Amino acid sequence: MPNRYAYLGPEGTFTEAALRDLRPDASDEARVPCEGIAAVFDAVRSGAVDGGVVPLENSVEGGVTATIAELVNGDPLLITGETAVPVEFALFARGGAVLEDVKRVATHPHALAQCRGWLARHLPDVDTHTVSSTAAAARGVSEPGAPYDAAICAVIAGERYGLRALASGIGDRSDAATRFIYLSRPGALPGPTGSDLTSLVAFIADDHPGALIEVLNQFAVRGVNLTRLESRPTGDGLGSYCFCIDAEGHVSEARVGEALMGIRRVCRDVRFLGSYPRDGRGPVTDSPLRPRPATDADFVEAERWLARVRAGRVD
């Protein structure tokens, strides 16, 4: 059977664009749109598809709550790839409409937040409504008897549903991008590439002064740089948090592996989410302002030294 891949649908979402980037050889039939992020996770977990793509974070709005909740609380899946997609929004309406006709606009909450400035300047009295995705907004506007006059969406979505662009480039930040992750069922990890990320969730043992510092120190003392740190409630009551962490490096590397062991010693639980190639970001270069991180050879030599000391060889 050919591979099949789930993504946050309907057709025309930024997530579909991310899937095309991550699996460029996938045919139209192999791409399976799902109604909601949880449905993508369910499809991968059940084996209905071979992998799935969901948004993880936006450069303006931050983390995508539904994705993070599934990674933290749902049955374990692995992140085995990522890609970043530039986000450019346009206002689409049915043929014949003009800007002055627009009274009700539909879009995704993140898109709405990123276009508020443009709306305030050009459509200050418009009613805004949020739906499950920007493509769902475009699809809704295209349907007979639609309750909305226009959709804020990607160009690919507006064109796919036969709409006409009333305005383009309406985002408040021209450099906005969304990071997407590729999900796989637990199995063999992608091999190290020299430019990787390792993701995990750390559940601290108890609430005490320095609890987070104990976790962060496991990375700091081994020269492992963090690229993302986000707190999230565990659901066990107010004040109970876990921490979602992205660290540079691959779990097969000594420094990263030792850091994960250290975290496991000081935390109540650790959920490993994967080690995978970074998207378009090369290895961090050394600089005079940044201490040289220990190499795997340094860790091997330190382990040999400790073995000699334990054997009483102090020469």
DRENDO-1510 file (C-alpha; in Angstrom, 1 decimal, always signed):
<recs>
REC; n; res; u; v; w
REC; 1; MET; +0.0; +0.0; +0.0 .
REC; 2; PRO; +1.3; +3.5; -0.8 .
REC; 3; ASN; +2.1; +5.7; +2.2 .
REC; 4; ARG; -0.7; +8.1; +3.3 .
REC; 5; TYR; -0.2; +11.3; +5.3 .
REC; 6; ALA; -2.7; +13.2; +7.5 .
REC; 7; TYR; -2.7; +16.9; +7.9 .
REC; 8; LEU; -4.9; +19.7; +9.3 .
REC; 9; GLY; -7.5; +20.3; +6.6 .
REC; 10; PRO; -9.4; +21.1; +4.6 .
REC; 11; GLU; -7.5; +21.4; +1.4 .
REC; 12; GLY; -5.6; +24.6; +1.0 .
REC; 13; THR; -4.3; +25.1; +4.6 .
REC; 14; PHE; -0.8; +26.2; +5.4 .
REC; 15; THR; -0.4; +22.7; +6.9 .
REC; 16; GLU; -1.0; +21.2; +3.5 .
REC; 17; ALA; +1.8; +23.4; +2.2 .
REC; 18; ALA; +4.0; +22.1; +5.0 .
REC; 19; LEU; +3.2; +18.5; +4.1 .
REC; 20; ARG; +4.1; +19.2; +0.5 .
REC; 21; ASP; +7.4; +20.5; +1.7 .
REC; 22; LEU; +8.1; +17.5; +4.0 .
REC; 23; ARG; +6.8; +14.8; +1.6 .
REC; 24; PRO; +7.2; +16.4; -1.9 .
REC; 25; ASP; +6.6; +13.0; -3.6 .
REC; 26; ALA; +3.2; +12.4; -2.0 .
REC; 27; SER; +0.4; +12.3; -4.5 .
REC; 28; ASP; -2.9; +14.2; -4.1 .
REC; 29; GLU; -4.5; +10.9; -3.0 .
REC; 30; ALA; -1.8; +10.3; -0.4 .
REC; 31; ARG; -2.6; +13.5; +1.4 .
REC; 32; VAL; -5.5; +13.1; +3.9 .
REC; 33; PRO; -7.1; +16.2; +5.2 .
REC; 34; CYS; -8.5; +16.0; +8.8 .
REC; 35; GLU; -11.0; +18.2; +10.6 .
REC; 36; GLY; -9.0; +19.3; +13.6 .
REC; 37; ILE; -5.5; +18.7; +15.1 .
REC; 38; ALA; -6.7; +15.9; +17.4 .
REC; 39; ALA; -8.0; +14.0; +14.3 .
REC; 40; VAL; -4.5; +14.1; +12.8 .
REC; 41; PHE; -3.0; +12.6; +16.0 .
REC; 42; ASP; -5.7; +10.0; +16.1 .
REC; 43; ALA; -5.1; +9.0; +12.5 .
REC; 44; VAL; -1.4; +8.5; +13.1 .
REC; 45; ARG; -1.9; +6.6; +16.4 .
REC; 46; SER; -4.4; +4.2; +14.9 .
REC; 47; GLY; -2.3; +3.4; +11.9 .
REC; 48; ALA; -4.8; +4.8; +9.4 .
REC; 49; VAL; -2.0; +6.9; +8.0 .
REC; 50; ASP; +1.8; +6.5; +8.0 .
REC; 51; GLY; +2.5; +10.0; +9.4 .
REC; 52; GLY; +0.9; +13.4; +10.0 .
REC; 53; VAL; +1.7; +17.1; +9.9 .
REC; 54; VAL; +0.4; +19.7; +12.4 .
REC; 55; PRO; +1.4; +23.2; +13.4 .
REC; 56; LEU; +3.5; +23.6; +16.5 .
REC; 57; GLU; +4.2; +27.3; +16.9 .
REC; 58; ASN; +3.9; +30.6; +15.2 .
REC; 59; SER; +6.5; +33.3; +15.3 .
REC; 60; VAL; +3.9; +35.9; +16.3 .
REC; 61; GLU; +1.3; +34.0; +18.3 .
REC; 62; GLY; +3.5; +31.4; +19.9 .
REC; 63; GLY; +2.6; +27.7; +20.6 .
REC; 64; VAL; -0.5; +26.0; +19.2 .
REC; 65; THR; -2.3; +24.8; +22.2 .
REC; 66; ALA; -4.1; +21.8; +20.6 .
REC; 67; THR; -0.8; +20.4; +19.3 .
REC; 68; ILE; +1.0; +20.8; +22.6 .
REC; 69; ALA; -1.8; +19.2; +24.5 .
REC; 70; GLU; -1.7; +16.1; +22.3 .
REC; 71; LEU; +2.0; +15.9; +22.6 .
REC; 72; VAL; +1.9; +16.2; +26.4 .
REC; 73; ASN; -1.1; +14.1; +27.3 .
REC; 74; GLY; -2.0; +11.8; +24.4 .
REC; 75; ASP; -0.6; +8.4; +23.6 .
REC; 76; PRO; +3.1; +8.9; +22.7 .
REC; 77; LEU; +4.1; +9.8; +19.1 .
REC; 78; LEU; +7.5; +10.9; +17.8 .
REC; 79; ILE; +8.5; +14.1; +16.0 .
REC; 80; THR; +10.6; +13.0; +13.1 .
REC; 81; GLY; +10.8; +16.1; +11.0 .
REC; 82; GLU; +9.9; +19.8; +10.9 .
REC; 83; THR; +9.6; +22.7; +8.5 .
REC; 84; ALA; +8.8; +26.4; +8.7 .
REC; 85; VAL; +6.4; +27.9; +6.3 .
REC; 86; PRO; +6.2; +31.7; +5.7 .
REC; 87; VAL; +2.7; +33.0; +6.5 .
REC; 88; GLU; +1.1; +35.5; +4.1 .
REC; 89; PHE; -2.5; +36.3; +4.4 .
REC; 90; ALA; -5.0; +37.6; +1.9 .
REC; 91; LEU; -8.7; +38.6; +2.0 .
REC; 92; PHE; -10.8; +36.6; -0.4 .
REC; 93; ALA; -14.5; +36.9; -1.3 .
REC; 94; ARG; -17.0; +35.6; -3.9 .
REC; 95; GLY; -16.8; +36.9; -7.4 .
REC; 96; GLY; -18.2; +40.4; -7.9 .
REC; 97; ALA; -17.7; +41.5; -4.3 .
REC; 98; VAL; -15.8; +44.6; -3.4 .
REC; 99; LEU; -14.2; +45.6; -0.1 .
REC; 100; GLU; -17.1; +47.8; +0.9 .
REC; 101; ASP; -19.4; +44.8; +0.7 .
REC; 102; VAL; -17.5; +42.9; +3.5 .
REC; 103; LYS; -19.4; +42.9; +6.8 .
REC; 104; ARG; -18.5; +39.5; +8.2 .
REC; 105; VAL; -15.1; +37.9; +7.9 .
REC; 106; ALA; -14.1; +34.3; +8.9 .
REC; 107; THR; -10.6; +33.0; +9.6 .
REC; 108; HIS; -8.5; +31.0; +12.1 .
REC; 109; PRO; -7.8; +32.6; +15.5 .
REC; 110; HIS; -4.1; +32.9; +14.8 .
REC; 111; ALA; -4.7; +34.5; +11.4 .
REC; 112; LEU; -7.1; +37.0; +13.0 .
REC; 113; ALA; -4.6; +38.0; +15.6 .
REC; 114; GLN; -2.0; +38.6; +12.9 .
REC; 115; CYS; -4.3; +40.7; +10.7 .
REC; 116; ARG; -5.9; +42.9; +13.4 .
REC; 117; GLY; -4.0; +46.0; +12.4 .
REC; 118; TRP; -5.0; +45.8; +8.7 .
REC; 119; LEU; -8.6; +45.1; +9.7 .
REC; 120; ALA; -8.7; +48.1; +12.0 .
REC; 121; ARG; -7.4; +50.4; +9.2 .
REC; 122; HIS; -9.5; +49.1; +6.3 .
REC; 123; LEU; -12.5; +47.3; +7.8 .
REC; 124; PRO; -12.9; +48.9; +11.3 .
REC; 125; ASP; -16.6; +47.9; +11.6 .
REC; 126; VAL; -16.4; +44.3; +10.3 .
REC; 127; ASP; -17.6; +41.4; +12.4 .
REC; 128; THR; -15.0; +38.7; +12.7 .
REC; 129; HIS; -15.7; +35.0; +13.3 .
REC; 130; THR; -13.2; +32.2; +14.0 .
REC; 131; VAL; -13.2; +28.7; +12.4 .
REC; 132; SER; -11.0; +25.6; +12.5 .
REC; 133; SER; -8.6; +26.8; +9.8 .
REC; 134; THR; -8.0; +29.5; +7.2 .
REC; 135; ALA; -8.9; +27.0; +4.5 .
REC; 136; ALA; -12.2; +26.2; +6.3 .
REC; 137; ALA; -12.9; +29.9; +6.2 .
REC; 138; ALA; -12.3; +30.0; +2.4 .
REC; 139; ARG; -14.4; +26.9; +1.9 .
REC; 140; GLY; -17.2; +28.3; +4.0 .
REC; 141; VAL; -17.3; +31.6; +2.0 .
REC; 142; SER; -17.5; +29.7; -1.3 .
REC; 143; GLU; -20.6; +27.7; -0.3 .
REC; 144; PRO; -24.1; +28.8; -1.3 .
REC; 145; GLY; -25.8; +30.7; +1.5 .
REC; 146; ALA; -22.5; +31.3; +3.3 .
REC; 147; PRO; -22.9; +33.3; +6.5 .
REC; 148; TYR; -19.6; +35.2; +5.8 .
REC; 149; ASP; -18.7; +37.7; +3.2 .
REC; 150; ALA; -15.0; +37.1; +3.1 .
REC; 151; ALA; -12.2; +34.9; +4.4 .
REC; 152; ILE; -8.7; +35.7; +5.6 .
REC; 153; CYS; -6.6; +32.8; +4.2 .
REC; 154; ALA; -3.6; +31.7; +2.2 .
REC; 155; VAL; -3.6; +32.4; -1.5 .
REC; 156; ILE; -3.7; +28.7; -2.2 .
REC; 157; ALA; -6.9; +28.3; -0.3 .
REC; 158; GLY; -8.7; +31.3; -1.9 .
REC; 159; GLU; -7.8; +30.1; -5.4 .
REC; 160; ARG; -8.7; +26.5; -4.6 .
REC; 161; TYR; -12.2; +27.4; -3.6 .
REC; 162; GLY; -12.8; +29.7; -6.5 .
REC; 163; LEU; -12.7; +33.0; -4.6 .
REC; 164; ARG; -11.4; +36.4; -5.7 .
REC; 165; ALA; -8.7; +38.3; -3.8 .
REC; 166; LEU; -9.8; +41.7; -2.5 .
REC; 167; ALA; -6.5; +42.4; -0.8 .
REC; 168; SER; -3.2; +40.6; -0.4 .
REC; 169; GLY; -0.3; +40.9; +2.1 .
REC; 170; ILE; -2.7; +41.9; +4.9 .
REC; 171; GLY; -0.7; +40.4; +7.8 .
REC; 172; ASP; +0.7; +42.9; +10.3 .
REC; 173; ARG; +4.2; +41.2; +10.2 .
REC; 174; SER; +5.7; +40.5; +6.8 .
REC; 175; ASP; +8.2; +38.0; +8.3 .
REC; 176; ALA; +5.7; +35.8; +10.1 .
REC; 177; ALA; +6.2; +32.0; +9.9 .
REC; 178; THR; +4.7; +28.9; +11.3 .
REC; 179; ARG; +6.7; +25.9; +12.4 .
REC; 180; PHE; +5.1; +22.5; +11.5 .
REC; 181; ILE; +6.1; +19.0; +12.8 .
REC; 182; TYR; +5.9; +15.6; +11.2 .
REC; 183; LEU; +4.5; +12.9; +13.5 .
REC; 184; SER; +5.3; +9.2; +13.4 .
REC; 185; ARG; +4.4; +6.2; +15.5 .
REC; 186; PRO; +7.2; +5.2; +18.0 .
REC; 187; GLY; +10.1; +3.4; +16.2 .
REC; 188; ALA; +13.6; +4.0; +14.9 .
REC; 189; LEU; +14.8; +7.6; +15.2 .
REC; 190; PRO; +16.1; +9.6; +12.3 .
REC; 191; GLY; +19.9; +9.4; +12.4 .
REC; 192; PRO; +22.0; +12.4; +13.5 .
REC; 193; THR; +22.8; +15.0; +10.8 .
REC; 194; GLY; +24.9; +17.5; +12.7 .
REC; 195; SER; +22.0; +19.9; +12.7 .
REC; 196; ASP; +19.3; +18.4; +14.8 .
REC; 197; LEU; +16.8; +19.2; +17.6 .
REC; 198; THR; +15.7; +17.0; +20.5 .
REC; 199; SER; +12.3; +17.7; +22.0 .
REC; 200; LEU; +10.9; +16.5; +25.3 .
REC; 201; VAL; +8.4; +17.3; +28.1 .
REC; 202; ALA; +9.8; +17.6; +31.7 .
REC; 203; PHE; +7.4; +17.1; +34.6 .
REC; 204; ILE; +9.1; +18.5; +37.8 .
REC; 205; ALA; +8.9; +16.3; +40.9 .
REC; 206; ASP; +7.4; +19.0; +43.1 .
REC; 207; ASP; +7.1; +22.7; +43.4 .
REC; 208; HIS; +10.1; +24.1; +45.3 .
REC; 209; PRO; +12.6; +27.0; +44.8 .
REC; 210; GLY; +15.0; +26.2; +42.0 .
REC; 211; ALA; +13.0; +23.3; +40.5 .
REC; 212; LEU; +13.2; +24.7; +36.9 .
REC; 213; ILE; +16.8; +25.7; +37.4 .
REC; 214; GLU; +17.6; +22.1; +38.3 .
REC; 215; VAL; +16.2; +21.1; +34.9 .
REC; 216; LEU; +17.9; +23.8; +32.9 .
REC; 217; ASN; +21.3; +23.2; +34.6 .
REC; 218; GLN; +21.3; +19.7; +33.1 .
REC; 219; PHE; +21.6; +21.3; +29.7 .
REC; 220; ALA; +23.8; +24.2; +30.7 .
REC; 221; VAL; +26.6; +22.2; +32.4 .
REC; 222; ARG; +26.9; +20.0; +29.3 .
REC; 223; GLY; +26.9; +22.9; +26.8 .
REC; 224; VAL; +23.5; +22.1; +25.2 .
REC; 225; ASN; +21.7; +25.1; +23.9 .
REC; 226; LEU; +17.9; +25.4; +24.2 .
REC; 227; THR; +15.9; +26.8; +21.3 .
REC; 228; ARG; +12.4; +26.6; +23.0 .
REC; 229; LEU; +11.1; +26.5; +26.6 .
REC; 230; GLU; +7.4; +26.7; +27.2 .
REC; 231; SER; +5.4; +26.0; +30.3 .
REC; 232; ARG; +2.0; +24.2; +30.2 .
REC; 233; PRO; -0.4; +23.2; +33.0 .
REC; 234; THR; -0.4; +19.5; +33.7 .
REC; 235; GLY; -4.1; +19.4; +34.4 .
REC; 236; ASP; -3.4; +18.2; +38.0 .
REC; 237; GLY; -4.5; +21.5; +39.6 .
REC; 238; LEU; -3.5; +25.2; +39.6 .
REC; 239; GLY; +0.2; +25.7; +39.9 .
REC; 240; SER; +1.1; +22.3; +38.5 .
REC; 241; TYR; +3.2; +22.8; +35.3 .
REC; 242; CYS; +5.3; +20.8; +32.9 .
REC; 243; PHE; +7.9; +22.3; +30.5 .
REC; 244; CYS; +8.1; +21.7; +26.8 .
REC; 245; ILE; +11.8; +21.9; +25.7 .
REC; 246; ASP; +13.6; +21.9; +22.3 .
REC; 247; ALA; +17.4; +21.5; +22.6 .
REC; 248; GLU; +20.1; +21.6; +20.0 .
REC; 249; GLY; +21.6; +18.2; +19.2 .
REC; 250; HIS; +20.6; +14.5; +18.8 .
REC; 251; VAL; +19.9; +12.1; +21.6 .
REC; 252; SER; +22.7; +9.8; +20.2 .
REC; 253; GLU; +25.2; +12.5; +21.1 .
REC; 254; ALA; +26.9; +12.1; +24.5 .
REC; 255; ARG; +26.1; +15.5; +25.8 .
REC; 256; VAL; +22.4; +15.4; +24.9 .
REC; 257; GLY; +22.1; +11.8; +26.2 .
REC; 258; GLU; +23.7; +12.7; +29.5 .
REC; 259; ALA; +21.5; +15.8; +29.8 .
REC; 260; LEU; +18.4; +13.7; +29.3 .
REC; 261; MET; +19.6; +11.2; +32.0 .
REC; 262; GLY; +20.2; +14.1; +34.3 .
REC; 263; ILE; +16.7; +15.5; +33.8 .
REC; 264; ARG; +15.2; +12.0; +34.4 .
REC; 265; ARG; +17.0; +11.9; +37.7 .
REC; 266; VAL; +15.6; +15.2; +38.9 .
REC; 267; CYS; +12.1; +15.1; +37.4 .
REC; 268; ARG; +9.0; +13.1; +38.2 .
REC; 269; ASP; +8.7; +12.1; +34.6 .
REC; 270; VAL; +10.1; +12.9; +31.2 .
REC; 271; ARG; +8.4; +12.4; +27.9 .
REC; 272; PHE; +10.8; +12.1; +25.0 .
REC; 273; LEU; +9.3; +13.5; +21.8 .
REC; 274; GLY; +12.0; +12.9; +19.3 .
REC; 275; SER; +15.4; +13.8; +17.8 .
REC; 276; TYR; +15.1; +15.0; +14.2 .
REC; 277; PRO; +16.8; +17.3; +11.5 .
REC; 278; ARG; +16.3; +21.0; +12.0 .
REC; 279; ASP; +14.6; +22.9; +9.1 .
REC; 280; GLY; +17.0; +25.2; +7.2 .
REC; 281; ARG; +19.1; +26.0; +10.2 .
REC; 282; GLY; +22.7; +25.0; +10.1 .
REC; 283; PRO; +24.9; +24.0; +13.1 .
REC; 284; VAL; +25.6; +26.8; +15.5 .
REC; 285; THR; +29.0; +28.2; +14.9 .
REC; 286; ASP; +31.5; +28.8; +17.7 .
REC; 287; SER; +32.2; +32.4; +18.7 .
REC; 288; PRO; +34.6; +34.0; +21.2 .
REC; 289; LEU; +31.6; +34.9; +23.3 .
REC; 290; ARG; +30.3; +31.4; +23.5 .
REC; 291; PRO; +32.3; +28.7; +25.4 .
REC; 292; ARG; +33.4; +25.7; +23.2 .
REC; 293; PRO; +30.9; +22.9; +23.9 .
REC; 294; ALA; +32.4; +19.6; +24.9 .
REC; 295; THR; +32.6; +17.0; +22.1 .
REC; 296; ASP; +31.6; +13.4; +22.3 .
REC; 297; ALA; +35.3; +12.6; +22.5 .
REC; 298; ASP; +35.5; +14.8; +25.7 .
REC; 299; PHE; +32.7; +12.8; +27.3 .
REC; 300; VAL; +34.3; +9.5; +26.4 .
REC; 301; GLU; +37.6; +10.6; +27.9 .
REC; 302; ALA; +35.9; +11.8; +31.0 .
REC; 303; GLU; +34.1; +8.4; +31.4 .
REC; 304; ARG; +37.5; +6.6; +31.0 .
REC; 305; TRP; +39.0; +8.9; +33.6 .
REC; 306; LEU; +36.2; +8.2; +36.1 .
REC; 307; ALA; +36.7; +4.4; +35.5 .
REC; 308; ARG; +40.4; +4.8; +36.3 .
REC; 309; VAL; +39.6; +6.7; +39.5 .
REC; 310; ARG; +37.1; +4.2; +40.7 .
REC; 311; ALA; +39.7; +1.5; +40.1 .
REC; 312; GLY; +42.1; +3.4; +42.3 .
REC; 313; ARG; +44.4; +4.5; +39.5 .
REC; 314; VAL; +45.2; +8.1; +40.2 .
REC; 315; ASP; +48.4; +8.3; +38.3 .
</recs>
